[in-house]
Amino acid sequence: MSQVRTRIAPSPTGDPHVGTAYIALFNRCFAHQHGGKFVLRIEDTDQQRSSEKSEQDILQSLKWLGLSWDEGPDCEGDFGPYRQSERSEIYSSHIEQLLDKGTVFRCFCSSERLDLLRQQQMQDKQQIGYDGCCVNLSAENIAAKLEQGEPHVIRMKIPEQGNCEFEDLLRGTISISWAQVDMQVLIKSDGLPTYHFANVVDDHLMKISHVIRGEEWINSTPKHLLLYQYFGWDIPVFCHMPLLRNPDKSKLSKRKNPTSIGYYAAMGYLPEALLNYLGMMGWTMPSGEEKFSQEEMTANFDISRVSLGGPIFDTEKLDWLNGKYIREDLNDEEFIQRFAAWAFKSDKVKMIAPLLKQRVERLSDVASLGSFFFSGELDISAESFAHKNIEADEILKIVQFTLWKLELIEQWDRDSIEKQLQELAAQLELKIRDFLFPLFVAISGKAVSTSVIESINILGIDITRARLRKALDVLGGISKKQAKSLEREFRDFG
C-alpha cells in the first residue's frame, strides 16, 4: 500500500470552528497511526471572504489545541504551495485539459437568467439546478462570444441517466442519482476555481490517499468522482464523518452553541481537555477510558470504531472533563501558572488597567469592578434589564441587532465597534444612553460599569457573542416568527 496521506482544508472565512479541529484530529490520528502524513491546506478560492487574519487565527487555534501537521503553508513540503490562491496556474492548465476532452463546457448564462430559472424551478417544484442551456453551443458560437469578451463560467458535464455508486469507509456503498447532481461551476467568471475543482486537483497532486471529511460533503462526492474519472486519475478512499450536533440533535452552529475555538480558550478550558473531548465525538478507546492524550488516541486509533450516530457536543460533559484535567494533571504550582497565563495576558491586562484605574479608589475595588473581564457566564436575569424608557420587546431587539451588527465587523477594534453601535442606535431612533443600557447589563452584569464599547473590544467577539446570547435567553428568547420579522427589519437597515 502506498503511503497514507490525509488532509484538512479549512477556508479562512471566519472564526476557527471546533468542527474543523474535530475533523483535523481524526485525519491526523488516521495518518499517523498508519505511519503516514497529515497535510494542512488553505482553501482560499473565495477571495471576497477570505482573509489573512482568519488564516492566522485558524493556524494559531489548531496549534493551541496541540494539533500539528507534516506539510502546510507554514512548514511547506514536497507538494506546495499549500494555499489555493497561489495555485492559479495549476488550475488553469488542468481545466484546459478537460476543455480539450469535452467533459466541461463554457456557460455564458447571465445571473439574471439563472435567477429566473431558479425561481421557475421553485415555483414548479422541480429539482433546482442548471438546465444545460449552453452545453451544446457550437464552437463558432463560443468563439464569437469569447471574441466579444462575454463573461462566462466553466461547468462540468453530468451523465443524464443512472446512479453514481461509491464506497465509503464507514457507510459502505452509497448510491446517488445523477438526476440530483447539478452541472457544477468549476471555474468562476473571475477565472478562479470553485471549491469542487480545486479540491480534486489538489487532492490528486498532493497524493491524498484518504479523504476524511464531514458528512455534509456526501452529496458532492459524485461531482468529485466524475472529475477523477475525467482526468483518468486513481480515486482516493472516501470517509464521511458524522457531524457534531447540539444537544437538540441539530447541526452544531454558532446560533445555538459556541463553536469558535477562541471561545473555549477565552473561557479558560485547557487545550488538552478540549482536544480529548473532540476525540470522544463518535469514537471510544478500546478500554472505554474517557480521559486520554492525543498520543494514546493515535496509538489505539481504529476508524471503524467511529459511530455514525451524530455525536453530541455537550458543554456540561466538557466541563466535567476539563475539571478532571485540572485536578488530576496540574499540581498547585502548575495550576497557578496556567491560571495566570489565562487571566493575566499582558496585552489584555494593558487594555483593562486604564479603565479600572479611572474608577477605583482602593485596589480592593478592582475585583468587584473588573470581575466580569475574567468571568464566563454572568449572573443576570430578566429583571436585570428592566428600564423605565424601553419596553421588553425593544430590549430584546437591541440585544439581537447588536449581536448581528458585531458579527459583521471584519476588523475588530474599538472604532469599528463604536461606529456600528452608534449607527444602530440611530437606526432604532434611540438615545445612545438608552440604547447602551441593555448592553451594559449583558456584557458586565451591571447597569453601570466601565465603558461598554471598550469592554466589548477587550472581551472580543467570542465572549461578547456568548454573553449577548445569554441575555437573549434570560429575556425569554426569540421565536421563529419573531426571528423572521427581526431579520427582515435588520436587512432593511442595510
PyMOL commands that set and color helices and strands:
alter all, ss='L'
color gray80, all
select helices_A, chain A and resi 18-33+52-65+84-86+88-101+111-123+139-147+178-180+195-205+215-231+261-266+271-279+294-299+303-305+315-329+332-343+346-357+365-374+382-385+392-407+414-427+432-444+452-474+480-493
alter helices_A, ss='H'
color red, helices_A
select strands_A, chain A and resi 5-8+37-40+104-107+153-156+163-168+172-177+185-187+210-214+237-241
alter strands_A, ss='S'
color yellow, strands_A
deselect
rebuild
show_as cartoon
